[in-house]
Amino acid sequence: MTVYAWARARAFPGLPPVATRLFDVAPRTQVSADCFWQGVPGDAPLLLALHGLEGSSEAHYMRGLANKAFAEGFNVVLLNQRNCGGTEHLASGLYHSGLTEDAAFVIAELCRTDGIDRVAVAGYSLGGNLALKLAGDFGGNAPPALRAVCAVSPIIEVGQCVDALERRRNFIYQWNFVRDLKARMRRKAQCFPGAFAVDRLASVRTVRQFDNIYTAPHFGFRDADDYYHRVSAMRVVDRIQVPTLILTAADDPFVPATMFESPAIRGNPNITTVVTRHGGHCGFVADPRLCSGRDDGYWAETTALWFAGKFC
């Protein structure tokens, strides 16, 4: 189901033309978002969507979620992580799995300048970790506009997910991530000559090796293991005080379902956790024979939107 959902062609006829918006999140750092606005943005709730590792605002699940949310009257902002979606030239640095500052900045700016007063955040995989960590970082000081958070297949304990990714049966997923990471680093070096040691890319065969050489030292972590521990949402999920939904699958190839039995999650009354028998990683495609009307079978998108609508 992981591969099927990724490879299956999809169309999103309900989306209007994209409005691209740049956010100055830090010195020499901008992030880009694909935005879909209702007639009067301040009169409608907003869904902020966060993509996974080496994804972008054009990922099928981002567009699928946007298509459904816009049809239900939401404004939609599909945020590209730093350097993603062809934006390597907009930021002097990199991004990492726990960099919540950009999403927090975007929420604050949209509330301040666009009159948005109801926000739901939905994240997939790495973006799911970001969404949960964002809510946990806020704790009891979340902005009043933040009404709900949904995380699909979140890599909530990054180290365990990387361990699982390194299993032989997951070779194809590891290869795909590493290929994309290396290609992005080469593009990054072209934008900022001399800033990154691209000669070391030849030795990179795993995500862990990439993070040891590039991500961890760039952000001041001791090594990849230190990075994985400190950026994982598991460190702060017990502090979440906004309604939160976690959707994951028992057959996810590299997000172990056992992580979601943690007392930090199960003991937080603000978090609802759903572990399905099947769904893969960010898949969750229903049998099309069981779908009707406008339902395209992408269950996680529909469920995340339903949850957001309850509180927005």
C-alpha positions in Angstrom: 0.0 0.0 0.0 2.9 2.3 0.6 4.1 2.0 -3.0 0.7 1.9 -4.5 -0.4 5.2 -2.9 2.9 6.8 -4.0 2.8 5.5 -7.6 -0.9 5.8 -8.4 -1.8 8.7 -10.6 -4.2 11.2 -9.0 -6.1 14.2 -10.2 -7.3 17.1 -8.0 -10.0 19.0 -10.0 -11.4 20.9 -7.1 -8.3 23.0 -6.4 -8.2 26.6 -7.7 -4.9 28.0 -9.1 -2.0 28.0 -6.7 -1.1 31.2 -4.9 2.6 30.9 -3.9 3.7 32.7 -0.8 7.1 33.3 0.8 7.6 33.6 4.5 10.8 35.2 6.0 11.2 32.7 8.8 14.8 33.6 9.8 17.7 35.7 8.5 18.7 34.7 5.0 15.9 32.1 5.1 12.6 31.9 3.4 10.1 29.1 3.0 7.6 28.7 0.2 4.0 27.6 0.5 1.3 26.7 -2.0 -1.8 28.4 -0.8 -5.5 28.0 -1.7 -7.7 30.7 -0.3 -11.4 30.9 0.2 -13.2 34.2 -0.9 -12.6 35.9 2.4 -9.7 34.1 4.1 -10.4 35.4 7.6 -13.9 34.0 7.5 -12.7 30.4 7.0 -10.6 28.0 9.0 -7.1 27.1 7.8 -5.4 23.8 7.3 -1.6 23.9 7.4 -0.1 20.7 5.9 3.5 19.5 6.5 5.1 17.0 4.2 7.6 14.1 4.8 11.3 13.6 4.2 12.3 14.9 0.8 8.7 15.6 -0.1 7.1 18.9 -1.1 3.8 20.8 -1.4 3.2 18.8 -4.6 3.3 15.3 -2.9 0.1 13.4 -3.7 -1.1 13.3 -0.1 -0.5 17.1 0.3 -2.6 17.8 -2.8 -5.2 15.2 -1.9 -5.6 16.7 1.6 -5.8 20.2 0.1 -8.5 19.1 -2.5 -10.7 17.7 0.3 -10.1 20.5 2.7 -10.8 23.3 0.2 -14.1 21.6 -0.9 -15.1 21.7 2.8 -14.5 25.4 3.1 -11.0 25.5 4.5 -8.2 27.8 3.4 -5.2 25.5 2.7 -1.5 26.2 3.1 0.9 23.5 1.9 4.2 24.4 3.5 7.5 23.4 1.9 10.3 22.6 4.4 13.4 24.6 3.9 15.0 23.7 0.5 12.1 21.5 -0.5 10.0 22.0 -3.6 12.8 23.6 -5.6 13.6 26.2 -3.0 17.2 25.4 -2.3 18.1 29.0 -3.2 15.8 30.5 -0.6 17.7 29.3 2.6 21.4 29.3 3.4 21.0 26.3 5.7 19.3 22.9 5.8 16.2 21.5 7.5 15.7 18.7 10.0 13.1 16.4 11.4 12.3 18.6 14.4 12.5 22.1 13.0 9.1 23.5 14.3 10.1 27.1 14.2 9.0 27.6 10.6 5.5 26.2 11.1 5.1 28.3 14.2 6.2 31.4 12.3 3.8 30.7 9.5 0.8 30.2 11.9 1.7 33.5 13.7 2.0 35.5 10.5 -1.2 34.2 9.0 -3.1 35.0 12.2 -1.6 38.5 12.4 -1.8 39.6 8.8 -4.6 37.5 7.3 -7.1 37.5 10.1 -7.0 33.7 10.5 -8.4 32.6 13.9 -8.9 28.8 13.4 -5.9 26.6 12.4 -5.5 22.9 12.2 -2.1 21.3 11.4 -1.8 18.0 9.6 1.6 16.3 9.0 2.8 13.2 7.2 5.8 11.1 8.3 8.5 13.7 9.1 5.8 16.3 8.9 3.8 14.3 11.4 6.7 14.4 13.9 6.9 18.2 13.3 3.2 18.6 13.9 3.3 16.7 17.2 6.5 18.3 18.3 5.0 21.7 17.5 2.1 21.1 19.7 4.3 19.7 22.4 6.7 22.6 22.2 3.8 25.0 22.7 2.5 23.0 25.7 0.0 25.2 27.5 1.1 28.2 25.5 -0.3 27.3 22.2 -1.8 30.2 20.2 -5.6 30.4 20.6 -6.0 29.9 16.9 -4.4 26.4 17.0 -7.4 24.2 17.4 -6.3 20.7 16.3 -3.3 18.6 15.2 -3.3 15.4 13.1 -0.2 13.2 12.4 -0.2 10.5 9.8 2.5 7.8 10.0 4.6 10.1 12.2 8.3 9.3 12.8 7.7 10.1 16.4 10.9 8.4 17.6 13.3 9.2 14.8 16.1 6.8 15.8 13.8 3.8 15.9 12.4 4.6 12.5 15.9 5.0 11.0 16.8 1.6 12.6 13.8 0.1 10.9 14.7 1.7 7.6 18.1 0.0 7.7 16.5 -3.5 7.6 17.3 -5.4 4.4 13.6 -5.6 3.4 13.4 -1.8 3.4 16.4 -1.4 1.0 14.2 0.3 -1.7 12.9 2.9 0.7 16.4 3.7 2.0 17.8 3.9 -1.5 15.1 6.3 -2.6 15.6 8.6 0.4 19.3 8.6 0.0 19.2 9.3 -3.7 16.9 12.3 -3.1 19.0 13.6 -0.2 22.2 13.5 -2.2 20.6 15.1 -5.2 19.2 17.9 -3.1 22.6 18.5 -1.4 24.2 18.8 -4.9 21.6 21.4 -5.9 22.2 23.2 -2.6 25.9 23.4 -3.2 25.3 24.9 -6.6 23.3 27.7 -4.9 25.9 28.2 -2.1 29.3 27.3 -3.5 31.8 26.2 -0.9 29.2 26.0 1.9 28.8 22.2 1.9 31.3 19.4 1.5 29.7 17.6 -1.5 32.8 15.5 -2.0 31.7 13.4 1.0 28.4 12.4 -0.7 30.2 9.5 -2.4 30.5 7.7 0.9 26.8 8.1 1.9 24.8 4.9 1.5 22.2 5.4 4.3 20.1 8.1 5.9 22.0 7.7 9.1 25.3 8.4 7.3 23.9 11.4 5.6 22.7 12.8 9.0 26.1 12.1 10.6 27.9 14.0 7.9 25.5 16.8 7.1 22.4 17.3 9.2 23.7 16.7 12.7 26.9 18.9 12.5 25.1 21.6 10.6 22.6 22.1 13.5 25.1 21.5 16.3 24.1 18.0 17.4 26.9 15.7 18.6 26.0 13.0 16.0 23.0 11.4 14.3 21.9 9.6 17.4 22.0 12.8 19.4 20.0 14.5 16.7 17.4 11.7 16.4 16.8 11.7 20.2 16.5 15.5 20.6 14.2 16.2 17.6 11.8 13.3 18.2 8.3 14.4 19.2 8.3 11.7 21.8 10.3 14.0 24.1 7.4 16.4 24.3 4.1 14.6 23.5 3.2 14.4 27.1 2.9 18.3 27.0 0.4 18.4 24.2 -2.7 20.3 25.2 -4.6 20.7 21.9 -6.8 18.0 20.5 -4.5 15.6 18.6 -5.1 12.6 16.4 -2.4 10.1 15.4 -3.0 7.7 12.5 -0.6 4.9 11.9 -0.6 1.4 10.6 0.6 -1.9 12.1 2.2 -2.8 8.8 4.1 0.4 8.3 7.5 -0.7 7.0 9.6 1.7 9.0 7.5 3.3 11.6 7.1 0.6 14.3 3.6 0.6 15.8 4.9 -0.3 19.2 6.1 3.3 19.7 2.6 4.4 20.0 2.0 2.3 23.1 4.3 4.7 25.1 2.7 6.0 28.3 3.6 9.5 27.1 1.1 9.1 24.3 -1.5 6.8 25.9 -1.5 8.8 29.1 -2.2 12.1 27.5 -6.0 12.6 27.3 -5.6 15.1 24.5 -4.2 12.5 22.1 -6.4 10.0 20.2 -4.3 7.2 18.6 -5.6 5.0 15.9 -3.5 2.0 14.7 -5.0 0.3 11.7 -4.1 -3.3 10.7 -3.1 -2.1 7.2 -2.2 1.2 5.6 1.6 1.0 5.1 3.5 4.3 5.3 1.2 7.2 4.4 -0.9 4.9 2.3 -4.3 4.1 3.8 -6.1 3.5 0.5 -9.5 1.9 0.8 -10.8 -0.7 -1.6 -12.3 1.5 -4.4 -15.3 -0.9 -4.6 -16.3 0.2 -1.1 -16.1 4.0 -2.0 -19.0 6.1 -3.2 -19.7 9.7 -4.2 -16.7 12.0 -3.8 -14.8 9.5 -1.7 -11.6 8.6 -3.5 -10.6 6.0 -0.9 -7.7 7.9 0.7 -8.8 7.3 4.2 -6.2 9.1 6.2 -6.9 12.4 4.3 -10.6 12.1 4.9 -10.1 11.2 8.6 -7.6 14.0 9.2 -10.0 16.5 7.7 -12.9 15.2 9.7 -10.9 15.6 12.9 -9.9 19.1 11.9 -13.5 20.0 11.2 -14.6 18.9 14.6 -12.5 21.7 16.3 -12.4 24.4 13.6 
